[in-house]
Amino acid sequence: MTDFAKYLQSFFHKYLLGNFGASSNTIRAYKKCFGLLITFMNKVKGVPPHKLELKHLNRDSISDFLNWLEINCNNSISTRNNRYAAICSFCKYLQYAVPDRLAEWQNIRSIKNKKGFSKAMNYVSVEGIKLLLEQTSMETLASRRDLAMLALLYDSGMRVQELVDLSPSCVRFEYPYHIRVTGKGNKQRDIPLLKEQINLLEQYVKENHLLRPEKQFSPLFFNRGGGKLTAAGVTYILKKYAKSAREVNSQLIPQIISPHVFRHSKAMHLLQVGVNIVYIRDFLGHVSVQTTERYARADSKQKREALEAAYEDVIPEKGRLGSWEGNDDLVNFLKDLGI
């Protein structure tokens, strides 16, 4: 076993799982990153996995790896930065595990994240959400599951992974109604639900016999085989109904839609009806209110209405454009142009 293999194994098993308590999603993302790094070192640097050592990790090799991710793997800038975050976490661990190369680990961690273009936030109007949910036929078990699932995804504003990790035990069917979700960093939060959403969920769990004691920790939303739905499965279901809704009114449903667009949509709708941004932060499970403030920055409708309400007319009469109506000379001139 090389020193790289030894410390990477310890990083995953002792540091991330044992000391840090990383979530399964974090572990999965980090494994993907280091799998790509091993592939890069083998294909580009000519260092096969069984010969890869810590000495091969330095600022230059990691910078080359990050560029390779963008060019050869078509990773977006955000994905590239996320991969780099995994490497930084490993180097932070190595600062204590292999302190004799402390300067090198700090040098790798000093690489700057790459800045990219900020994309306009994609969200759906309330009318669009209603139209999309109306596409569920309610004639089959699957379609009734889809309505309960997508309605909950929107009403709760939860992440798709939080949704698929739910079990019936997470739902409180007595007042005050709420659902307990486990978010990033295994942090739990209770999301309040309204009676209408609880009624829909209650019908769903009763129809699928999920209130039985032995089903309390089974998946709340499951596939045909009874297994837990995946994030990709939820995305597929959402896109299916979005396609149908787009055929009814293409203006209400964006071409690019995902479960996270539902999360953005709920946050925007709460902001537009005047909910305090601090409450929206807690509702979404953001660590900092600065993350939530992007919804206020993205809400062009709210900004326009605020500007219109505060507008003072300062343009003098002589600076205004006059109407052509009643101007006989101008009308005759325009008529002559058509001769």
C-alpha positions, 0 to 999 in steps of 0.5 A: 500500500502506498502512502497515498492509498493509506492516507486516503483510506484513513481520510474517508474512514476515520476523518470524514465518517468518524470525526467529521460525520460527513453525509452520504452525499458528501462521501459520494461526491468526494469518492467521485473526485478522487476517482477522477484524480486517480484517472488523471494521474494515470492517463495524463501524468503517467502514474498508475494507481498502484504507484501513486504517492503523496509526493505526486500531489503538489500545486502544479499537478492539482492545478493541471487536474482542475484544468483537465476537469474543465477541458476534458471532462466538460465540468462546469466551473461550479463542479470544478470548484466543488472537486477542488473543495474535496481536495482541500479537505484532504489537504487539511487532514494531511496537515495533521497526518503528514505535518512534515509536508505542511507547506505543500498542503497549504500551497495546494489549498491556496489555489483560488476558486475559479470565478464564473458567470452568474446565471439568472435564477430559474424559477416557475410562477405560481400559475406555472406550478399549478399547471404542472401539478394539474397534469397528474391524472390521479387515475393510478397509484403512481400518478397519485404518488407523483402529485403528493411528492411534487406538491410536497417538494414545492410546498416544503422547498426541500432539496431533492435528496432530502425528499428521497431520504424521507420516511413516513416517521418524518411526517407529523400528521397532528397539529402543528403539522410539519415534516422533519428533513435531514439536510446538508451536514446531517442537520435536521430541521422541521418544515411547517406544512399546511392542512391541505398538504397534510391531507394529500400526504395522509391520503397517500400514506393510507392508500399505500399502507405506510402507517403500519409500524413496520413501514415507519422507516421505509421510503416515503416515496418508492418506485415500482419495486418498493425501493427508495426513489433516486434524485434522478427518478424524481427529476425524470417524473418532474420533467415528464409532467413539465413536458405535458404542461408545456404543451398546454402553455409553453410560456409558464414552464421553462425549458430547463426544469429540475427539482431545485427549480421548485425550491427556487420557486417556493423561495421566490414566492415566499419573498414576493408575498412579504415573508421575512428573509430570515424566516426563508433562510430557516425554511430552506435550511441555509447556514447564512442569510447571505445565501438566501439574499440571492432571491431578493437580488433575483426578483426583478418583479419586486424590484420593479414594483419598489422602483415604481412606488418610489418614482418621482416624476422629474422630467420637464414638459419640454423634455417629453415626447409629444404625440403624433395624433392631432399633428396634421403636418406630421400625418400628411408627411407620413402619408406622403411616404407611402405614395 
